[in-house]
Amino acid sequence: MDSENKNDVTDNQETSSGDTDVYNHVLAEYKDMVQNDFYTDLLDHGDLEAYDSSFGEDIGAEIRNYKQDVYYAFYDIDGNGIEELIIAGGEDSASGSGLPLRNYDLYTFDGSNVVHIFPEMDFGYRTNVSLYANGIIKVCYSGSAGESGVDFYRIDADGVSHKLVDSFASAGSQEGDTAMFTYSQNGTEITEEEYNTKIQSYETALTTALDWRQIQ
């Protein structure tokens, strides 16, 4: 379980004062989605065009796929004084089920507009994102044929875009009844032990737990 998703959630719907107010329009889109049951009535009636157009433009693709509890938190990932907005989801997470939240999107403010830190990625299914100490953002993904990878990023000096820090991949193959795996770091083959040790070296828990608030 990722450390940033262990803490309790609250029902506080208000954003904190100050700079986080810039995210209010994004949170309003999620609130509309939640209050309208993810627009499932339109989907049930086969009105796909109306269904697709009902979601706010800032809402990512993966979180739309099924109805679930939705949460948000603010955290200054890169320590530049601007708090980022994190959106997460989970089924019955507020009921104490113990299931971890799944992060779906990260937003920041560029001085004029709210932007996605990873605009080219959809988090939630085969690609997942987690936050760690020292500004580390972990993105893990899985593909077909036993291929998977873990990339570590930081927010770049511009405070908006992301830069790759380290990249790890594993690939499986079958030789008779034996499963074989190869591991690499930035394209260079390494051992399984090195693979696990190097990844774990980045996974330092956040010093302050995120204050998750449910969107209702």
N, CA and C of each residue as an Amber inpcrd file, in Angstrom:
protein
   648
   0.8530000  -1.1870000   0.0000000   0.0000000   0.0000000   0.0000000
   0.8840000   1.2310000   0.0000000   0.5930000   2.2100000  -0.8600000
   1.4040000   3.4060000  -0.9270000   1.1360000   4.2870000   0.2770000
   2.2110000   4.8620000   0.8160000   2.1230000   5.5650000   2.0820000
   1.1940000   6.7530000   2.0320000   1.0930000   7.4290000   0.8850000
   0.3060000   8.6480000   0.8540000  -1.1830000   8.3800000   0.9100000
  -1.6020000   7.1220000   0.8000000  -3.0130000   6.8020000   0.7860000
  -3.4710000   6.1110000   2.0630000  -2.6750000   6.0850000   3.1010000
  -3.0290000   5.3760000   4.3200000  -3.8900000   6.2210000   5.2520000
  -3.8010000   7.5420000   5.1600000  -4.4090000   8.3880000   6.1560000
  -5.9120000   8.5080000   5.9790000  -6.5670000   8.9900000   7.0400000
  -8.0150000   9.0870000   7.0430000  -8.4910000  10.1650000   6.0820000
  -9.7540000  10.0250000   5.6610000 -10.3750000  11.0280000   4.8150000
 -11.4210000  11.7570000   5.6310000 -11.7680000  12.9600000   5.1790000
 -12.8040000  13.7390000   5.8350000 -13.8520000  14.1080000   4.8020000
 -14.9520000  14.6700000   5.2690000 -16.0280000  15.0830000   4.3740000
 -15.9690000  16.5750000   4.0880000 -14.8920000  17.2420000   4.4490000
 -14.7600000  18.6770000   4.2290000 -14.6590000  18.9620000   2.7400000
 -15.6510000  19.6840000   2.2030000 -15.7000000  19.9460000   0.7760000
 -14.9870000  21.2420000   0.3970000 -14.6920000  22.1010000   1.3660000
 -14.1240000  23.4040000   1.0490000 -12.6280000  23.3080000   0.8130000
 -12.1480000  24.0580000  -0.1730000 -10.7120000  24.1600000  -0.3610000
 -10.1540000  25.0880000   0.6940000  -8.8690000  24.9550000   0.9920000
  -8.2470000  25.8530000   1.9340000  -8.0950000  27.2160000   1.2900000
  -7.9240000  28.2340000   2.1070000  -7.8370000  29.5910000   1.5830000
  -6.5080000  29.8010000   0.8800000  -6.4570000  30.8590000   0.0610000
  -5.2040000  31.2010000  -0.5940000  -5.0870000  30.5960000  -1.9630000
  -3.8720000  30.1330000  -2.2870000  -3.5650000  29.7050000  -3.6440000
  -4.3870000  28.5150000  -4.1110000  -4.8500000  27.6790000  -3.2110000
  -5.5930000  26.4940000  -3.6440000  -6.9590000  26.8410000  -4.2220000
  -7.4120000  28.0770000  -4.0380000  -8.6870000  28.4810000  -4.6300000
  -8.6630000  28.3900000  -6.1490000  -7.4920000  28.4140000  -6.7470000
  -7.4040000  28.3420000  -8.2120000  -7.9060000  27.0000000  -8.7300000
  -7.9930000  26.0040000  -7.8570000  -8.4490000  24.6780000  -8.2720000
  -9.9600000  24.4940000  -8.1200000 -10.6550000  25.5190000  -7.6530000
 -12.0770000  25.3520000  -7.3570000 -12.8950000  24.9210000  -8.5700000
 -12.5580000  25.4310000  -9.7530000 -13.3490000  25.0580000 -10.9320000
 -13.1340000  23.5880000 -11.2990000 -11.9320000  23.0700000 -11.0390000
 -11.6710000  21.6490000 -11.2910000 -12.4600000  20.7950000 -10.2990000
 -12.4290000  21.1840000  -9.0390000 -13.1830000  20.4440000  -8.0270000
 -14.6820000  20.5060000  -8.3070000 -15.1460000  21.6210000  -8.8730000
 -16.5650000  21.7390000  -9.2180000 -16.9520000  20.7320000 -10.2990000
 -16.0490000  20.4650000 -11.2270000 -16.3150000  19.4650000 -12.2650000
 -16.4680000  18.0740000 -11.6490000 -15.5700000  17.7500000 -10.7170000
 -15.6580000  16.4440000 -10.0540000 -16.9170000  16.3560000  -9.1870000
 -17.2500000  17.4630000  -8.5180000 -18.4520000  17.4690000  -7.6790000
 -19.6940000  17.2170000  -8.5210000 -19.7720000  17.8350000  -9.6910000
 -20.9120000  17.6230000 -10.5750000 -20.9810000  16.1640000 -11.0250000
 -19.8270000  15.5880000 -11.3300000 -19.7740000  14.1850000 -11.7310000
 -20.2820000  13.2770000 -10.6190000 -19.8150000  13.5180000  -9.3930000
 -20.2060000  12.6850000  -8.2550000 -21.6940000  12.8280000  -7.9620000
 -22.1790000  14.0640000  -7.9320000 -23.5800000  14.2950000  -7.5870000
 -24.5380000  13.7740000  -8.6530000 -24.0390000  13.5770000  -9.8630000
 -24.8580000  13.0310000 -10.9390000 -24.5270000  11.5680000 -11.2320000
 -23.9710000  10.8950000 -10.2100000 -23.6960000   9.4510000 -10.3050000
 -22.8900000   9.0830000 -11.5350000 -21.9040000   9.9320000 -11.8420000
 -21.0090000   9.6720000 -12.9740000 -21.7870000   9.6160000 -14.3010000
 -22.9400000  10.2700000 -14.3130000 -23.7790000  10.3770000 -15.5230000
 -24.1790000   9.0000000 -16.0680000 -24.3210000   8.0420000 -15.1610000
 -24.6340000   6.6770000 -15.5990000 -26.0250000   6.5640000 -16.2190000
 -26.9410000   7.4850000 -15.8590000 -28.2710000   7.4220000 -16.4630000
 -28.2040000   7.6440000 -17.9660000 -27.3150000   8.5440000 -18.4060000
 -27.1470000   8.7830000 -19.8370000 -26.5570000   7.5580000 -20.5240000
 -25.6270000   6.9220000 -19.8320000 -25.0130000   5.7180000 -20.3880000
 -26.0340000   4.5900000 -20.4820000 -26.8550000   4.4570000 -19.4460000
 -27.8730000   3.4050000 -19.4360000 -28.8950000   3.5870000 -20.5520000
 -29.1300000   4.8410000 -20.9250000 -30.0930000   5.1300000 -21.9880000
 -29.4380000   5.1630000 -23.3670000 -28.1550000   4.8470000 -23.4200000
 -27.4720000   4.7690000 -24.7000000 -27.1410000   6.0990000 -25.3370000
 -27.2380000   7.1790000 -24.5700000 -26.9310000   8.5050000 -25.1180000
 -25.4430000   8.7800000 -24.9140000 -24.6190000   8.1650000 -25.7320000
 -23.1730000   8.2230000 -25.5390000 -22.6200000   9.6200000 -25.7590000
 -23.1830000  10.3510000 -26.7040000 -22.6900000  11.7010000 -26.9690000
 -22.9200000  12.6130000 -25.7710000 -24.1140000  12.5600000 -25.2060000
 -24.4140000  13.3620000 -24.0210000 -23.5930000  12.8970000 -22.8250000
 -23.4000000  11.5920000 -22.7260000 -22.5900000  11.0290000 -21.6400000
 -21.1650000  11.5620000 -21.6970000 -20.5350000  11.4600000 -22.8440000
 -19.1490000  11.9040000 -22.9790000 -19.0030000  13.4010000 -22.7390000
 -19.9700000  14.1810000 -23.1890000 -19.8710000  15.6360000 -23.0710000
 -20.2190000  16.1450000 -21.6790000 -20.7700000  15.2800000 -20.8280000
 -21.1520000  15.7050000 -19.4820000 -19.9540000  15.8710000 -18.5620000
 -18.8960000  15.1150000 -18.8000000 -17.7160000  15.1970000 -17.9420000
 -16.9730000  16.5050000 -18.1970000 -16.5000000  17.1160000 -17.1300000
 -15.7150000  18.3330000 -17.2620000 -14.4330000  18.0870000 -18.0340000
 -13.9390000  19.1170000 -18.6940000 -12.7610000  18.9650000 -19.5490000
 -11.5040000  18.6290000 -18.7730000 -11.5080000  18.8820000 -17.4630000
 -10.3210000  18.6090000 -16.6550000 -10.3190000  17.2110000 -16.0510000
 -11.3890000  16.4550000 -16.2360000 -11.5010000  15.1260000 -15.6360000
 -10.8500000  14.0890000 -16.5440000  -9.9370000  13.3150000 -15.9880000
  -9.2250000  12.3010000 -16.7530000 -10.1240000  11.1590000 -17.1870000
  -9.6230000  10.3440000 -18.1080000 -10.4280000   9.2870000 -18.7180000
 -10.6900000   8.1160000 -17.7720000  -9.6940000   7.7120000 -16.9810000
  -9.8170000   6.4770000 -16.2040000 -10.8260000   6.5740000 -15.0680000
 -10.8920000   7.7230000 -14.3980000 -11.7820000   7.8440000 -13.2380000
 -13.2430000   7.8250000 -13.6550000 -13.5120000   8.0250000 -14.9370000
 -14.8870000   8.0320000 -15.4310000 -15.4760000   6.6300000 -15.5680000
 -14.6390000   5.6240000 -15.5400000 -15.0590000   4.2860000 -15.9640000
 -16.0820000   3.6180000 -15.0630000 -16.0700000   3.9250000 -13.7700000
 -17.0830000   3.3450000 -12.8870000 -17.2780000   4.2380000 -11.6700000
 -18.4640000   4.1670000 -11.1170000 -18.8120000   4.9940000  -9.9670000
 -18.0100000   4.5670000  -8.7480000 -17.4640000   5.5370000  -8.0390000
 -16.6600000   5.2720000  -6.8550000 -16.5900000   6.5340000  -6.0130000
 -16.0980000   6.4100000  -4.7960000 -15.8490000   7.5820000  -3.9690000
 -14.6720000   8.3510000  -4.5530000 -14.7550000   9.6780000  -4.5100000
 -13.7060000  10.5230000  -5.0770000 -13.1990000  11.4710000  -3.9940000
 -11.8930000  11.6590000  -3.9570000 -11.2460000  12.4650000  -2.9280000
 -10.2410000  13.4170000  -3.5560000  -9.9060000  14.4660000  -2.7870000
  -8.8490000  15.3670000  -3.2300000  -7.9670000  15.7390000  -2.0470000
  -6.7600000  16.1420000  -2.3630000  -5.8160000  16.6250000  -1.3540000
  -4.8940000  17.6310000  -2.0210000  -4.3020000  18.4920000  -1.2050000
  -3.3140000  19.4480000  -1.6900000  -1.9530000  19.1000000  -1.1050000
  -0.9310000  19.2250000  -1.9090000   0.4260000  18.9410000  -1.4290000
   1.4360000  19.6280000  -2.3420000   2.3800000  20.3230000  -1.7420000
   3.4370000  20.9930000  -2.5100000   4.5120000  19.9670000  -2.8430000
   4.3770000  19.3390000  -3.9900000   5.2430000  18.2160000  -4.3460000
   6.6990000  18.6380000  -4.4750000   6.9500000  19.7410000  -5.1670000
   8.3260000  20.1460000  -5.4630000   8.8630000  21.2160000  -4.5280000
   8.0780000  21.6110000  -3.5250000   8.5600000  22.5670000  -2.5390000
   8.7500000  23.9770000  -3.0510000   8.0290000  24.3560000  -4.1050000
   8.1840000  25.7020000  -4.6630000   7.1570000  26.6860000  -4.1300000
   6.3700000  26.2620000  -3.1470000   5.3830000  27.1450000  -2.5450000
   4.0120000  27.0660000  -3.1730000   3.8710000  26.3140000  -4.2540000
   2.5760000  26.1350000  -4.9150000   2.0820000  24.7190000  -4.6450000
   0.9390000  24.6190000  -3.9940000   0.4010000  23.2970000  -3.7000000
  -0.2560000  22.7030000  -4.9410000   0.0680000  21.4420000  -5.1970000
  -0.5780000  20.7180000  -6.2790000  -1.9010000  20.1140000  -5.7900000
  -2.7790000  19.8150000  -6.7320000  -4.0470000  19.1450000  -6.4360000
  -3.9420000  17.6910000  -6.8570000  -4.2560000  16.7900000  -5.9330000
  -4.2420000  15.3580000  -6.2150000  -5.6760000  14.8450000  -6.1510000
  -6.0910000  14.1250000  -7.1710000  -7.4130000  13.5030000  -7.2060000
  -7.2410000  11.9950000  -7.0710000  -8.0340000  11.3970000  -6.1840000
  -7.9550000   9.9540000  -5.9550000  -9.3550000   9.3700000  -5.8710000
  -9.4360000   8.0630000  -5.9850000 -10.7230000   7.3950000  -5.8920000
 -10.5940000   6.0380000  -5.2460000 -11.7160000   5.5130000  -4.8010000
 -11.7380000   4.1880000  -4.2030000 -13.1520000   3.7990000  -3.8630000
 -13.4650000   2.5360000  -3.9590000 -14.8010000   2.0530000  -3.6530000
 -14.9800000   1.9280000  -2.1490000 -15.9850000   2.6200000  -1.6180000
 -16.3310000   2.5530000  -0.1890000 -15.1390000   2.8840000   0.7020000
 -14.2720000   3.7750000   0.2460000 -13.0790000   4.0890000   1.0320000
 -13.4180000   4.8020000   2.3290000 -14.4980000   5.5740000   2.3230000
 -14.8600000   6.3190000   3.5230000 -15.4850000   5.4340000   4.5870000
 -15.8770000   4.2300000   4.2260000 -16.5630000   3.3490000   5.1700000
 -15.6000000   2.5340000   6.0200000 -14.3000000   2.7640000   5.8280000
 -13.3250000   2.0290000   6.6110000 -13.0430000   0.6520000   6.0860000
 -13.2140000   0.4520000   4.7930000 -12.9900000  -0.8710000   4.2060000
 -11.5230000  -1.2680000   4.2250000 -10.6320000  -0.2760000   4.3760000
  -9.2080000  -0.5730000   4.3980000  -8.5660000  -0.6000000   3.0340000
  -9.3600000  -0.4710000   1.9790000  -8.8000000  -0.4630000   0.6330000
  -8.1000000   0.8640000   0.3780000  -6.9330000   0.8280000  -0.2380000
  -6.2040000   2.0780000  -0.4780000  -6.8610000   2.9020000  -1.5670000
  -6.6670000   4.2040000  -1.4860000  -7.1080000   5.0770000  -2.5620000
  -6.1820000   4.9070000  -3.7560000  -6.7100000   5.1660000  -4.9260000
  -5.9260000   5.1150000  -6.1580000  -5.8490000   6.5200000  -6.7310000
  -4.6440000   7.0120000  -6.9220000  -4.4770000   8.3470000  -7.4840000
  -4.8140000   8.3440000  -8.9720000  -5.6050000   9.3250000  -9.3830000
  -6.0250000   9.4080000 -10.7780000  -5.4350000  10.5990000 -11.5220000
  -5.1160000  11.6720000 -10.8100000  -4.5950000  12.8270000 -11.5350000
  -3.8500000  13.7640000 -10.6030000  -2.9010000  14.4950000 -11.1940000
  -2.1270000  15.5160000 -10.5000000  -2.2350000  16.8050000 -11.3000000
  -2.5890000  17.8860000 -10.6130000  -2.7090000  19.1880000 -11.2550000
  -1.7950000  20.1870000 -10.5550000  -1.3430000  21.1880000 -11.2920000
  -0.6230000  22.2960000 -10.6980000  -1.0780000  23.5840000 -11.3630000
  -0.5790000  24.7130000 -10.8610000  -0.9640000  26.0300000 -11.3680000
   0.2560000  26.6960000 -11.9690000   0.1410000  27.1300000 -13.2390000
   1.2950000  27.7010000 -13.9370000   1.3840000  29.2160000 -13.8280000
   0.5580000  29.7980000 -12.9670000   0.5230000  31.2450000 -12.8200000
  -0.6610000  31.8720000 -13.5070000  -1.2070000  31.1490000 -14.4950000
  -2.3850000  31.6210000 -15.2180000  -3.4920000  30.5800000 -15.2620000
  -3.0990000  29.3140000 -15.4180000  -4.0710000  28.2410000 -15.5980000
  -3.7050000  27.0150000 -14.7700000  -4.7230000  26.2270000 -14.4670000
  -4.5080000  24.9120000 -13.8640000  -4.1730000  23.9370000 -14.9840000
  -3.1050000  23.1670000 -14.8080000  -2.6560000  22.2480000 -15.8580000
  -2.3820000  20.8700000 -15.2610000  -2.4760000  19.8500000 -16.1100000
  -2.0940000  18.4960000 -15.7200000  -0.5690000  18.3930000 -15.7240000
   0.0010000  17.7840000 -14.6940000   1.4500000  17.5720000 -14.6630000
   1.8490000  16.4940000 -15.6620000   0.9780000  15.5200000 -15.8690000
   1.2220000  14.4480000 -16.8440000   0.0790000  14.4400000 -17.8650000
   0.0200000  15.4150000 -18.7480000  -1.1240000  15.5080000 -19.6710000
  -1.2270000  14.3470000 -20.6440000  -0.1250000  13.6540000 -20.8700000
  -0.1210000  12.5730000 -21.8550000  -0.4460000  11.2180000 -21.2390000
  -0.6930000  11.1580000 -19.9250000  -0.9370000   9.8870000 -19.2540000
  -2.3170000   9.8510000 -18.6190000  -2.9410000   8.6800000 -18.6520000
  -4.1880000   8.4230000 -17.9400000  -3.8890000   7.4320000 -16.8260000
  -4.0180000   7.8820000 -15.5810000  -3.7110000   7.0400000 -14.4320000
  -4.9570000   6.3140000 -13.9430000  -4.7520000   5.1090000 -13.3850000
  -5.8410000   4.4180000 -12.7290000  -5.9750000   2.9540000 -13.0530000
  -5.6210000   2.5290000 -14.2590000  -5.7910000   1.1170000 -14.6180000
  -4.4300000   0.4570000 -14.7900000  -3.8590000   0.5450000 -15.9620000
  -2.5450000  -0.0570000 -16.1960000  -1.3900000   0.8660000 -15.8070000
  -1.6860000   2.1150000 -15.5940000  -0.6590000   3.0840000 -15.2160000
  -1.0810000   3.7590000 -13.9240000  -0.2150000   3.7270000 -12.9220000
  -0.5540000   4.2680000 -11.6070000   0.5300000   5.2180000 -11.1200000
   0.1190000   6.1970000 -10.3310000   1.0380000   7.2260000  -9.8550000
   0.9870000   7.3020000  -8.3310000   2.1570000   7.4910000  -7.7130000
   2.2810000   7.6040000  -6.2630000   3.2710000   8.7090000  -5.9360000
   3.1170000   9.2980000  -4.7580000   4.0070000  10.3650000  -4.3090000
   4.8890000   9.8720000  -3.1750000   6.1450000  10.3100000  -3.2140000
   7.0940000   9.9790000  -2.1570000   7.8500000  11.2310000  -1.7360000
   8.6630000  11.0940000  -0.7070000   9.4080000  12.2300000  -0.1770000
  10.4040000  12.7570000  -1.2050000  10.8900000  13.9580000  -0.9450000
  11.9150000  14.5980000  -1.7740000  11.4450000  14.8840000  -3.1950000
  10.1310000  15.0770000  -3.3590000   9.5980000  15.4500000  -4.6560000
   9.5120000  14.3300000  -5.6620000   9.6410000  13.0910000  -5.2120000
   9.6280000  11.9480000  -6.1290000   8.1910000  11.5630000  -6.4900000
   7.9590000  11.3940000  -7.7750000   6.6800000  10.9150000  -8.2940000
   6.9390000   9.5860000  -8.9900000   6.2980000   8.5450000  -8.5090000
   6.4840000   7.2060000  -9.0710000   5.3340000   6.8770000 -10.0210000
   5.6860000   6.4620000 -11.2220000   4.6930000   6.0170000 -12.1970000
   5.0110000   4.5720000 -12.5530000   4.1120000   3.6680000 -12.2520000
   4.3170000   2.2640000 -12.6060000   3.2600000   1.8480000 -13.6170000
   3.6520000   0.9910000 -14.5170000   2.7510000   0.5980000 -15.6000000
   2.9610000  -0.8690000 -15.9310000   1.9540000  -1.4540000 -16.5300000
   2.0420000  -2.8410000 -16.9740000   1.5010000  -2.9390000 -18.3870000
   2.0910000  -3.8470000 -19.1500000   1.6550000  -4.0580000 -20.5180000
   1.3510000  -5.5190000 -20.7490000   1.3990000  -5.9260000 -21.9780000
   1.1350000  -7.3200000 -22.3090000   2.4140000  -8.1420000 -22.2060000
   2.2540000  -9.4540000 -22.2540000   3.3850000 -10.3920000 -22.2950000
   4.3440000 -10.2140000 -21.1240000   3.7960000  -9.9060000 -19.9410000
   4.6300000  -9.8350000 -18.7570000   5.5440000  -8.6390000 -18.6780000
   5.2900000  -7.6140000 -19.4750000   6.1330000  -6.4240000 -19.4470000
   5.5750000  -5.4100000 -18.4540000   6.4630000  -4.8080000 -17.6870000
   6.0580000  -3.7710000 -16.7390000   7.2240000  -2.8250000 -16.5180000
   6.9230000  -1.6960000 -15.9240000   7.9810000  -0.7290000 -15.6950000
   7.6550000   0.2050000 -14.5500000   8.6830000   0.8370000 -14.0290000
   8.5560000   1.8220000 -12.9680000   9.4450000   3.0020000 -13.3340000
   8.8410000   4.1650000 -13.4630000   9.5860000   5.3830000 -13.7580000
   9.4640000   6.3420000 -12.5850000  10.5360000   7.0670000 -12.3140000
  10.5250000   8.0660000 -11.2540000  10.7480000   9.4400000 -11.8640000
   9.9100000  10.3880000 -11.4410000   9.9450000  11.7440000 -11.9820000
  10.0570000  12.7600000 -10.8580000  10.4060000  13.9700000 -11.2430000
  10.2480000  15.1580000 -10.4200000   9.5370000  16.2080000 -11.2630000
   8.9340000  17.1820000 -10.6100000   8.4390000  18.3340000 -11.3430000
   9.6420000  19.1570000 -11.7700000   9.6670000  19.5890000 -13.0220000
  10.8180000  20.2950000 -13.5750000  10.9510000  21.6850000 -12.9620000
  12.0450000  22.3600000 -13.2950000  12.3420000  23.6710000 -12.7260000
  11.2820000  24.7080000 -13.0630000  10.5290000  24.4850000 -14.1530000
   9.4760000  25.4320000 -14.5120000   8.2580000  25.3170000 -13.6050000
   8.2500000  24.2970000 -12.7190000   7.1530000  24.1220000 -11.7780000
   5.8960000  23.5410000 -12.3750000   5.9480000  23.1470000 -13.6390000
   4.7460000  22.6940000 -14.3420000   4.9390000  21.3350000 -14.9980000
   5.9720000  21.1910000 -15.7910000   6.2060000  19.9470000 -16.5190000
   6.9480000  18.9430000 -15.6360000   7.1050000  17.7270000 -16.1490000
   7.7940000  16.6910000 -15.3890000   9.0780000  16.2790000 -16.0990000
  10.0470000  15.8270000 -15.3090000  11.2920000  15.3250000 -15.8880000
  11.5860000  13.9450000 -15.3230000  12.0880000  13.0850000 -16.1780000
  12.3980000  11.7170000 -15.7820000  13.6900000  11.6800000 -14.9830000
  13.6480000  10.9980000 -13.8400000  14.8220000  10.8400000 -12.9830000
  15.4710000   9.4810000 -13.2000000  14.6690000   8.4350000 -13.2690000
  15.1810000   7.0760000 -13.4160000  14.0840000   6.2030000 -14.0010000
  14.4860000   5.1670000 -14.7440000  13.5070000   4.3180000 -15.4160000
  13.9070000   2.8550000 -15.2950000  12.9630000   2.0250000 -14.8670000
  13.2030000   0.5970000 -14.6850000  12.1480000  -0.1940000 -15.4560000
  12.5560000  -1.3350000 -15.9820000  11.6260000  -2.1790000 -16.7300000
  11.9270000  -3.6410000 -16.4630000  10.8880000  -4.4540000 -16.5570000
  11.0500000  -5.9050000 -16.4710000  10.2100000  -6.5430000 -17.5670000
  10.6890000  -7.6680000 -18.0670000   9.9830000  -8.3790000 -19.1340000
  10.0830000  -9.8720000 -18.8820000   8.9710000 -10.5530000 -19.0310000
   8.9430000 -11.9890000 -18.8020000   8.8130000 -12.7660000 -20.0930000
   9.3690000 -13.9570000 -20.0940000   9.2530000 -14.8500000 -21.2440000
   9.1310000 -16.2760000 -20.7250000   8.6290000 -17.1450000 -21.5590000
   8.4160000 -18.5360000 -21.1630000   9.3280000 -19.4500000 -21.9600000
  10.1140000 -20.2460000 -21.2500000  10.9580000 -21.2500000 -21.8850000
  10.5450000 -22.6110000 -21.3400000   9.7080000 -23.3020000 -22.1100000
   9.1470000 -24.5530000 -21.6170000   8.2170000 -24.2810000 -20.4570000
   8.4870000 -24.9010000 -19.3230000   7.6830000 -24.6770000 -18.1270000
   8.2890000 -23.6180000 -17.2190000   9.3520000 -22.9830000 -17.6610000
  10.0730000 -22.0290000 -16.8230000   9.8150000 -20.5960000 -17.2790000
   9.4300000 -19.7500000 -16.3280000   9.2540000 -18.3280000 -16.6100000
  10.5860000 -17.6140000 -16.3970000  11.0050000 -16.8500000 -17.3720000
  12.2650000 -16.1190000 -17.3090000  11.9780000 -14.6200000 -17.3140000
  12.7140000 -13.8720000 -16.4900000  12.5250000 -12.4280000 -16.4280000
  13.8570000 -11.7150000 -16.6230000  13.8000000 -10.6140000 -17.3270000
  14.9660000  -9.7420000 -17.4630000  14.6110000  -8.3840000 -16.8830000
  15.6210000  -7.7120000 -16.3370000  15.4200000  -6.4330000 -15.6560000
  16.4050000  -5.4160000 -16.2100000  15.9710000  -4.1610000 -16.2710000
  16.8550000  -3.1320000 -16.8080000  16.6310000  -1.8000000 -16.1060000
  17.6750000  -0.9790000 -16.1500000  17.6250000   0.3880000 -15.6460000
  18.0960000   1.3010000 -16.7640000  17.2080000   2.1760000 -17.2240000
  17.5260000   3.0850000 -18.3280000  18.1060000   2.3410000 -19.5290000
  17.5410000   1.1550000 -19.7880000  17.9440000   0.3720000 -20.9460000
  19.1150000  -0.5560000 -20.7350000  19.7530000  -0.5010000 -19.5670000
  20.8990000  -1.3630000 -19.2600000  20.4560000  -2.5010000 -18.3520000
  20.7840000  -3.7240000 -18.7220000  20.3340000  -4.8790000 -17.9570000
  20.9670000  -4.9030000 -16.5720000  20.1530000  -5.2180000 -15.5730000
  20.6050000  -5.3430000 -14.1870000  19.9980000  -6.6120000 -13.6080000
  20.4440000  -6.9790000 -12.4010000  19.9070000  -8.1740000 -11.7560000
  18.5630000  -7.8610000 -11.0990000  17.8440000  -8.9130000 -10.7550000
  16.5680000  -8.7260000 -10.0560000  16.7840000  -8.0320000  -8.7130000
  17.8490000  -8.4090000  -8.0110000  18.1420000  -7.7800000  -6.7200000
  18.4240000  -6.2940000  -6.8900000  19.2120000  -5.9440000  -7.8970000
  19.4870000  -4.5330000  -8.1590000  18.2060000  -3.7890000  -8.5100000
  17.3880000  -4.4190000  -9.3070000  16.1120000  -3.8340000  -9.7200000
  15.2670000  -3.4740000  -8.4970000  15.0890000  -4.4270000  -7.5980000
  14.2610000  -4.1930000  -6.4160000  14.8890000  -3.1820000  -5.4670000
  16.1950000  -3.2850000  -5.2560000  16.8850000  -2.3910000  -4.3240000
  16.8590000  -0.9510000  -4.8130000  17.1170000  -0.7500000  -6.0850000
  17.1520000   0.6010000  -6.6440000  15.7730000   1.2570000  -6.6040000
  14.7400000   0.4890000  -6.9090000  13.3840000   1.0360000  -6.8440000
  13.0300000   1.4190000  -5.4120000  13.3470000   0.5380000  -4.4730000
  13.0290000   0.8070000  -3.0710000  13.7640000   2.0270000  -2.5330000
  14.9100000   2.3480000  -3.1050000  15.6790000   3.5000000  -2.6310000
  14.9490000   4.8190000  -2.8800000  14.0200000   4.8340000  -3.8170000
  13.2370000   6.0400000  -4.1000000  11.9570000   6.1200000  -3.2740000
  11.5610000   5.0170000  -2.6660000  10.2410000   4.9310000  -2.0460000
  10.2690000   5.3150000  -0.5670000  10.7210000   6.5340000  -0.3070000
  10.7210000   7.0710000   1.0510000   9.3750000   7.7370000   1.3150000
   8.7230000   7.3400000   2.3980000   7.3800000   7.8360000   2.6790000
   7.3690000   9.3430000   2.8890000   6.2470000   9.9600000   2.5370000
   6.0660000  11.3810000   2.8030000   6.1560000  11.6420000   4.3000000
   6.7640000  12.7510000   4.6660000   6.8840000  13.0850000   6.0830000
   5.5620000  13.5770000   6.6600000   4.7000000  14.0890000   5.8100000
   3.3790000  14.5520000   6.2340000   2.3160000  13.8180000   5.4320000
   1.4140000  13.1380000   6.1160000   0.3520000  12.4020000   5.4290000
  -0.6010000  13.3680000   4.7400000  -1.1070000  12.9710000   3.5970000
  -2.0440000  13.8070000   2.8630000  -3.3850000  13.8790000   3.5880000
  -3.9950000  15.0510000   3.5430000  -5.2920000  15.2870000   4.1770000
  -6.3850000  15.0960000   3.1280000  -6.8290000  13.8600000   2.9690000
  -7.8290000  13.5450000   1.9460000  -9.2030000  14.0610000   2.3560000
  -9.9000000  14.6700000   1.4060000 -11.2480000  15.1880000   1.6350000
 -12.1710000  14.6100000   0.5630000 -13.3060000  14.1230000   0.9810000
 -14.2110000  13.4980000   0.0220000 -15.0060000  14.5480000  -0.7410000
 -15.1490000  14.3240000  -2.0310000 -15.9750000  15.1780000  -2.8800000
 -17.3880000  14.6150000  -2.8670000 -18.3390000  15.4570000  -2.4610000
 -19.7230000  14.9970000  -2.3330000 -20.6770000  15.9970000  -2.9640000
